[in-house]
Amino acid sequence: MTILYIIIPIAIILVSSFVFFFIWAVKTEQFDDLETPAHKILIDDWNDKLTNFQSPSFPLFQKGAKGD
């Protein structure tokens, strides 16, 4: 029975801290757009691949290779 004197205040502190952090996250607009950051990663990688594309260099087609 005395354990309830310890568990109930701990539970109240935990619940109040979770509620506080949830309200803080909502007020600082953490939940406004959940999909765009995930898509930006893919878009940035795709743009990097298109702008930094270099054709592969094969040793047979380089100057000074055997067969020239």
C-alpha distances in whole Angstrom, upper triangle without the diagonal:
4,5,6,8,10,10,11,14,15,16,18,20,21,22,24,25,26,28,30,31,32,34,36,37,38,40,42,43,41,41,45,47,45,48,51,50,49,53,54,54,56,58,59,59,62,64,64,65,68,69,69,70,73,75,75,77,79,81,84,84,84,87,88,87,89,91,92
4,5,5,7,9,11,12,14,15,16,18,19,21,22,24,25,27,28,30,31,33,34,36,37,39,40,42,40,41,44,46,45,48,50,49,49,52,54,53,55,58,58,58,61,63,63,64,67,68,68,70,72,74,74,76,78,80,83,84,83,86,87,86,88,90,91
4,5,5,6,9,11,11,12,14,16,17,18,20,21,23,24,26,27,29,30,32,33,35,36,38,39,37,38,41,43,41,44,47,46,45,49,50,49,52,54,54,55,58,59,59,61,64,64,64,66,68,71,70,73,74,76,79,80,79,82,83,82,84,86,87
4,5,5,6,8,10,10,12,14,15,16,18,20,21,22,24,26,27,28,30,31,33,34,36,37,36,36,39,41,40,43,46,44,44,48,49,49,51,53,54,54,57,59,59,60,63,64,64,66,68,70,70,73,75,77,80,80,80,83,84,82,85,87,88
4,6,6,7,9,11,11,13,15,16,17,19,21,22,23,25,27,28,29,31,33,34,35,37,36,36,40,42,41,44,46,45,45,49,50,49,52,54,54,55,58,59,59,61,64,64,64,66,69,71,71,74,76,78,81,81,80,83,85,83,86,88,89
4,6,6,6,9,10,11,13,15,16,17,19,20,22,23,25,26,27,29,31,32,33,35,34,34,38,40,38,42,44,42,43,46,47,46,49,51,51,52,55,56,56,58,61,61,61,63,66,68,68,70,72,74,77,78,77,80,81,80,82,84,85
4,6,5,6,9,10,11,12,14,15,16,18,20,21,22,24,26,27,29,30,32,33,31,32,35,37,35,39,41,40,40,43,44,44,46,49,49,49,52,54,54,55,58,59,59,61,63,66,65,68,70,72,75,75,75,78,79,78,80,82,83
4,5,5,6,9,10,11,12,14,15,16,18,20,21,22,24,26,27,28,30,32,30,31,34,36,35,38,41,39,40,43,44,44,46,49,49,50,53,54,54,56,59,59,60,61,64,67,67,69,71,73,76,77,76,79,81,79,82,84,85
4,5,5,6,9,10,10,12,14,15,16,18,20,21,22,24,26,27,28,30,29,30,33,35,34,38,40,39,39,43,44,43,46,48,48,49,52,53,53,55,58,58,58,61,63,66,66,69,71,73,76,76,75,78,80,78,81,83,84
4,5,5,6,9,10,11,12,14,15,17,18,20,21,23,24,26,27,29,27,28,31,33,32,35,38,36,37,40,41,40,43,45,45,46,49,50,50,52,55,55,55,57,60,63,63,65,67,69,72,72,72,75,76,75,77,80,80
4,5,5,6,8,10,11,12,14,15,16,18,20,21,23,24,26,27,26,26,29,31,30,33,36,34,35,38,39,39,41,44,44,45,47,49,49,51,53,54,54,56,59,62,62,64,66,69,72,72,71,74,76,74,77,79,80
4,5,5,6,8,10,11,12,14,15,16,18,20,21,22,24,26,25,25,28,31,30,33,36,35,35,39,40,40,42,44,44,46,48,49,50,52,54,55,55,57,60,63,63,66,68,70,73,73,73,76,77,76,78,81,81
4,6,5,6,9,10,10,12,14,15,16,18,20,21,22,24,23,24,27,30,29,32,34,33,34,37,38,38,41,43,42,44,46,48,48,50,52,53,53,55,58,61,61,64,66,68,71,71,70,73,75,74,76,78,79
4,5,5,6,9,10,11,12,14,15,16,18,20,21,23,21,22,25,27,26,29,32,30,31,34,35,35,37,40,40,41,43,45,45,47,49,50,50,52,55,58,58,60,63,65,68,68,67,70,72,71,73,75,76
4,5,5,6,9,10,11,12,14,15,17,18,20,21,20,20,24,26,25,28,31,29,30,33,34,35,37,39,39,41,43,44,45,47,49,50,50,52,55,58,58,61,63,66,69,68,68,71,73,72,74,76,77
4,5,5,6,9,10,11,12,14,15,16,18,20,19,20,23,26,25,29,31,30,31,34,35,35,38,39,40,41,44,45,45,47,49,50,51,53,56,59,59,62,64,67,70,69,69,72,73,72,75,77,77
4,5,5,6,9,10,10,12,14,15,16,18,17,18,22,24,23,27,29,27,28,32,32,32,35,37,37,38,41,42,42,44,47,47,48,50,53,56,56,59,61,63,66,66,66,68,70,69,72,74,74
4,5,5,6,9,10,11,12,14,15,17,15,16,19,21,20,24,26,25,26,29,30,30,32,34,34,36,38,40,40,42,44,45,45,48,51,53,54,57,59,61,64,64,64,67,68,67,70,72,72
4,6,5,6,9,10,11,12,14,15,15,15,18,21,20,24,26,25,26,30,30,31,33,35,35,37,39,40,41,43,45,46,47,49,52,55,55,58,61,63,66,66,65,68,70,69,72,74,74
4,5,5,6,9,10,11,12,14,14,15,18,21,21,25,26,25,27,30,30,31,33,35,35,37,39,40,40,43,45,45,46,48,51,54,55,58,60,63,66,65,65,68,69,69,71,73,73
4,5,5,6,9,10,10,12,11,13,16,18,18,22,23,22,23,26,27,27,30,31,31,33,36,36,37,39,41,42,42,45,48,51,51,54,57,59,62,62,61,64,66,65,68,70,70
4,5,5,6,9,10,11,10,10,13,16,16,19,21,20,22,25,25,26,29,30,31,32,35,35,36,39,40,41,42,44,47,50,51,54,56,59,62,61,61,64,66,65,68,69,70
4,5,5,6,9,10,10,11,13,17,17,21,22,22,24,26,27,28,31,32,32,34,36,37,38,40,42,42,43,46,49,52,53,56,59,61,64,63,63,66,68,67,70,72,72
4,5,5,6,9,9,11,13,16,17,20,21,20,23,25,25,26,29,30,30,32,35,35,36,38,40,40,41,44,47,50,51,54,57,59,62,61,61,63,65,65,68,70,69
4,6,5,6,5,7,10,13,13,17,18,17,19,22,22,23,26,27,27,29,31,32,32,35,37,37,38,40,44,47,48,51,53,56,59,58,57,60,62,62,65,66,66
4,6,5,6,6,8,12,13,16,17,17,20,22,22,24,26,27,28,30,32,32,33,36,37,38,39,41,45,48,49,52,55,58,60,59,59,62,64,63,66,68,68
4,5,8,9,10,14,15,19,19,19,22,24,24,25,28,29,29,31,33,33,35,37,38,39,40,43,46,49,50,53,56,59,62,61,60,63,65,65,68,69,69
4,6,8,9,12,14,17,17,16,19,22,21,23,26,26,26,28,30,30,31,34,35,35,37,39,43,46,47,50,53,56,59,57,57,59,62,61,64,66,66
4,5,5,9,11,14,14,14,17,19,18,20,23,23,24,26,28,28,29,32,33,33,35,37,41,44,45,48,51,54,57,56,55,58,60,60,63,64,64
4,6,8,8,12,13,12,14,17,17,18,21,22,22,24,26,27,28,30,32,32,33,36,39,42,43,46,49,52,54,53,53,56,58,57,60,62,62
4,6,6,10,11,12,14,16,16,18,20,21,22,24,26,27,28,30,32,33,34,36,39,42,43,47,49,52,55,54,54,57,59,58,61,62,62
4,7,9,10,11,13,15,15,18,20,20,21,24,25,25,27,29,30,31,33,35,38,41,43,46,49,52,54,53,53,56,59,58,61,62,62
4,6,6,8,10,11,12,14,16,16,18,20,21,22,24,26,27,28,30,31,35,38,39,43,45,48,51,50,50,53,55,54,57,58,58
4,6,7,8,10,11,13,15,16,17,19,20,21,23,25,26,27,29,31,34,37,38,41,44,47,49,48,48,52,54,53,56,57,57
4,6,6,6,9,11,12,13,15,16,17,19,21,22,23,25,26,28,31,34,35,38,41,44,46,45,46,49,51,50,53,54,54
4,5,5,6,9,10,10,12,14,15,16,18,20,21,22,24,25,29,31,33,37,39,42,45,43,44,47,49,48,51,52,52
4,5,5,7,9,10,11,13,14,15,17,19,20,21,22,24,28,30,32,35,38,41,43,42,42,45,48,47,50,51,51
4,6,6,7,9,10,12,13,15,16,18,19,21,22,23,27,29,30,34,36,39,41,41,41,44,46,45,48,49,49
4,5,5,6,9,10,11,12,14,16,17,18,20,21,25,27,29,32,35,38,40,39,39,42,45,44,47,48,48
4,5,5,6,8,10,10,12,14,15,16,18,20,23,26,27,31,34,37,39,38,38,41,43,42,45,47,46
4,6,5,6,9,10,11,13,15,16,16,18,21,24,25,29,31,34,37,36,36,39,41,40,43,44,44
4,6,5,6,9,10,11,12,14,15,16,20,22,23,27,29,33,35,34,34,37,40,39,41,42,42
4,5,5,6,9,10,11,12,14,15,19,21,23,27,30,33,35,33,34,37,40,39,41,42,42
4,5,5,6,9,10,11,12,14,17,20,22,25,28,31,34,32,32,35,38,37,40,41,41
4,5,5,6,9,10,10,12,15,18,19,22,25,28,31,29,29,33,35,34,37,38,38
4,5,5,6,9,10,11,14,16,18,22,25,28,30,28,29,32,35,34,36,37,37
4,5,5,6,8,10,14,16,19,22,25,28,30,28,29,31,34,34,37,38,37
4,5,5,6,8,11,15,17,19,23,26,28,26,26,29,32,31,34,35,35
4,6,5,6,9,12,14,17,20,23,25,24,24,27,30,29,32,33,32
4,6,5,9,12,14,17,21,24,26,24,24,27,30,29,32,33,32
4,6,9,12,15,18,21,24,26,24,23,26,29,29,32,33,32
4,6,10,12,15,18,21,23,21,21,23,26,26,29,30,29
4,7,9,12,15,19,21,19,19,22,24,24,27,28,27
4,6,9,12,15,17,15,15,18,21,20,23,24,23
4,6,9,13,14,12,13,16,19,18,21,21,21
4,6,10,12,10,11,15,17,16,18,19,19
4,7,9,7,7,11,13,12,15,16,16
4,5,6,7,10,12,10,12,13,14
4,5,5,8,9,6,9,11,11
4,6,8,9,6,7,8,9
4,7,9,7,9,9,9
4,6,6,9,10,9
4,5,9,10,7
4,7,8,6
4,6,6
4,6
4
